[in-house]
Structures are given as C-alpha cells and as structure tokens.
Amino acid sequence: MARQSSDREDLLAEASALVERVELRAGDDPPVVVGFHRDGAASFYFGSDPVYQFNAERHLRRMFVGGDAFKAEAARLLRLERKHVGGRVELTTHEVDAEHSAALVAEMSRHLGGLRSALESGNVQCLRQVPIDADVRERVHRWLTALAEPLKIASRAQL
C-alpha cells in the first residue's frame, strides 16, 4: 500500500496485477491512483489512506482507513489487528459494529462520489496511466457511475 508520494509512483509503475491504472488529480486535491484487475475488480488509493478495494461485482472487499485494515466477511466488516507474539506476527479479527461500519461506508461513499463528481465536471487531470493508450480515466468514470447505492460489502475479502 502506498505510504507516501514516491510509493504512489511505484504503485502506478509496478502494480502489474492492476492491468489498467491511472493517477488522477481533482482540483487541488492530492492525486488518486485507481487500478483494475483483469476481472474488473478495482482499487482506489486516496494517497496511502484511505484505500478501497472492490471485487468484480463492485462490492467492497478490503479497506484501509485511519491506519486500520478491514476486510469483508459475510457482508460485514472485520477490523484486522496485527499482534507480535514470540517473534511472530498473529492476525486477529474484530467484528465492526453496525454504526461504525455504516460510518466507514458513508465516508467511502463521499470519497468515491467526490471523485465521480470531479470526473463528470471535467475537473480531473490525468497525471499518468498504464497502459498509455487506454482511456483509463473514462473506465474509472463508468465504473463509479455503475456503483450501486448503498454500497455493498462483499461476502468475502478474496478476489
């Protein structure tokens, strides 16, 4: 996951699992990197945080918000916690209550809706993209336009 500007450059240049990817800037906002897997699954990197990852059905499968990692399971969110135990890292999960989950999804909806609105108004600059000859910006717009409201959480985190 991108942690600083140079990491975003690496993400755009090296994230080969994202077969189409683009770095966009809406107005004076920091750049957003959006990438697509072969099956149509999409990832949105609003800097290093937040990050939203969707499956091909446009259901949220993972998110990174406020330094916390979340994954989808049975259409609900689980917060992932890493614990260092005896020289090993153990991953534990904690169910996110309905109120917190709704707040996270609402914040995600605001981020994605803001990007969609900026694309619709033409207030987005394409900084770089891979491959160069694709219209990834338009693909992002179509993907966001087709995103269902309310946003859905996937049944599982895997692609």
C-alpha positions as CSV (number, residue, x, y, z in Angstrom):
1,M,0.0,0.0,0.0
2,A,1.3,3.4,-0.8
3,R,2.7,5.3,2.2
4,Q,4.0,8.4,0.5
5,S,4.1,10.1,-2.9
6,S,7.1,8.0,-4.1
7,D,5.2,4.9,-3.2
8,R,2.3,6.0,-5.4
9,E,4.7,6.3,-8.3
10,D,5.9,2.8,-7.6
11,L,2.3,1.6,-7.4
12,L,1.5,3.1,-10.8
13,A,4.7,1.8,-12.4
14,E,4.9,-1.7,-10.8
15,A,1.4,-2.9,-9.7
16,S,1.2,-5.4,-12.6
17,A,-1.8,-7.2,-11.0
18,L,-3.7,-3.9,-11.9
19,V,-3.6,-4.2,-15.6
20,E,-5.0,-0.7,-16.1
21,R,-4.2,2.0,-13.7
22,V,-4.2,5.8,-13.6
23,E,-3.1,8.6,-11.4
24,L,-5.8,11.4,-11.3
25,R,-5.8,14.8,-9.6
26,A,-9.1,16.5,-8.9
27,G,-8.6,20.3,-8.5
28,D,-6.1,20.9,-5.7
29,D,-6.7,17.5,-4.0
30,P,-3.8,15.0,-3.7
31,P,-3.6,12.5,-6.5
32,V,-5.7,9.4,-6.5
33,V,-4.5,6.1,-8.0
34,V,-7.1,3.8,-9.4
35,G,-6.4,0.4,-10.9
36,F,-8.3,-2.5,-12.4
37,H,-7.6,-6.3,-12.2
38,R,-8.3,-8.4,-15.3
39,D,-11.7,-9.5,-14.0
40,G,-12.8,-5.8,-13.5
41,A,-12.1,-5.6,-9.7
42,A,-11.0,-2.1,-8.8
43,S,-8.8,-0.5,-6.2
44,F,-8.8,3.2,-5.2
45,Y,-5.8,4.7,-3.4
46,F,-6.5,8.2,-2.0
47,G,-2.9,8.5,-1.1
48,S,-1.8,5.9,1.4
49,D,-5.1,6.2,3.4
50,P,-7.9,5.6,2.7
51,V,-7.7,2.7,0.2
52,Y,-10.7,0.9,-1.0
53,Q,-10.6,-2.4,-2.9
54,F,-13.6,-3.9,-4.7
55,N,-14.4,-7.3,-6.3
56,A,-15.7,-7.5,-9.9
57,E,-19.3,-7.2,-8.7
58,R,-18.4,-3.7,-7.2
59,H,-18.7,-5.0,-3.6
60,L,-16.2,-3.7,-1.1
61,R,-13.7,-6.5,-0.1
62,R,-11.0,-4.6,1.8
63,M,-10.3,-1.1,3.0
64,F,-7.5,0.8,4.8
65,V,-8.8,3.8,6.8
66,G,-7.2,5.7,9.6
67,G,-4.3,3.3,9.8
68,D,-6.6,0.3,10.3
69,A,-7.2,-2.6,7.9
70,F,-10.6,-4.0,7.3
71,K,-11.8,-7.0,5.3
72,A,-15.2,-8.2,4.2
73,E,-16.7,-11.4,5.5
74,A,-20.3,-12.5,5.2
75,A,-21.3,-9.0,4.0
76,R,-19.9,-7.3,7.1
77,L,-16.6,-5.6,8.0
78,L,-13.9,-7.1,10.2
79,R,-11.0,-5.0,11.6
80,L,-7.7,-6.7,11.3
81,E,-5.2,-6.4,14.1
82,R,-1.6,-7.5,13.9
83,K,0.0,-8.7,17.2
84,H,3.6,-9.6,17.7
85,V,3.8,-12.7,19.8
86,G,7.1,-14.5,20.4
87,G,8.8,-13.2,17.3
88,R,5.8,-14.0,15.1
89,V,3.0,-11.8,13.8
90,E,-0.5,-13.0,14.5
91,L,-3.5,-11.6,12.8
92,T,-6.7,-11.3,14.8
93,T,-10.1,-10.0,13.6
94,H,-12.7,-8.0,15.4
95,E,-16.2,-7.5,14.1
96,V,-17.1,-3.9,13.4
97,D,-20.4,-2.8,14.9
98,A,-23.2,-1.7,12.6
99,E,-22.8,2.0,13.5
100,H,-19.1,2.1,12.8
101,S,-19.5,0.1,9.7
102,A,-22.1,2.5,8.4
103,A,-19.8,5.5,9.1
104,L,-16.9,3.8,7.3
105,V,-19.2,3.1,4.2
106,A,-20.6,6.6,4.3
107,E,-17.1,8.1,4.3
108,M,-16.1,5.8,1.4
109,S,-19.2,6.9,-0.5
110,R,-18.2,10.5,0.0
111,H,-14.6,9.9,-1.3
112,L,-15.9,7.9,-4.4
113,G,-18.7,10.3,-5.0
114,G,-16.4,13.3,-4.9
115,L,-14.1,11.6,-7.5
116,R,-17.1,10.7,-9.7
117,S,-18.4,14.3,-9.5
118,A,-15.0,15.7,-10.4
119,L,-14.8,13.4,-13.4
120,E,-18.3,14.5,-14.5
121,S,-17.4,18.2,-14.2
122,G,-14.2,17.7,-16.1
123,N,-12.2,18.9,-13.1
124,V,-9.8,16.0,-13.2
125,Q,-6.3,15.9,-14.6
126,C,-4.8,12.6,-15.8
127,L,-1.2,12.7,-14.5
128,R,-0.1,9.2,-15.7
129,Q,-1.6,5.9,-16.7
130,V,-0.7,2.4,-17.7
131,P,-1.1,1.4,-20.5
132,I,-0.6,4.8,-22.1
133,D,-3.0,4.1,-25.0
134,A,-6.1,3.1,-22.9
135,D,-8.8,5.5,-21.7
136,V,-8.5,4.5,-18.1
137,R,-9.9,7.8,-16.9
138,E,-13.2,7.1,-18.7
139,R,-13.1,3.5,-17.4
140,V,-12.9,4.9,-13.8
141,H,-15.9,7.2,-14.6
142,R,-18.0,4.3,-16.0
143,W,-17.1,2.1,-13.0
144,L,-18.1,4.7,-10.5
145,T,-21.3,5.6,-12.3
146,A,-22.3,1.9,-12.2
147,L,-21.5,1.6,-8.5
148,A,-24.7,0.7,-6.6
149,E,-26.0,2.9,-3.7
150,P,-26.0,2.0,-1.0
151,L,-22.5,0.5,-1.4
152,K,-22.4,-3.3,-0.7
153,I,-19.9,-5.2,1.3
154,A,-18.7,-8.5,-0.2
155,S,-19.3,-11.9,1.2
156,R,-15.5,-12.5,1.4
157,A,-12.3,-10.4,1.0
158,Q,-10.7,-12.5,-1.7
159,L,-11.0,-11.5,-5.4
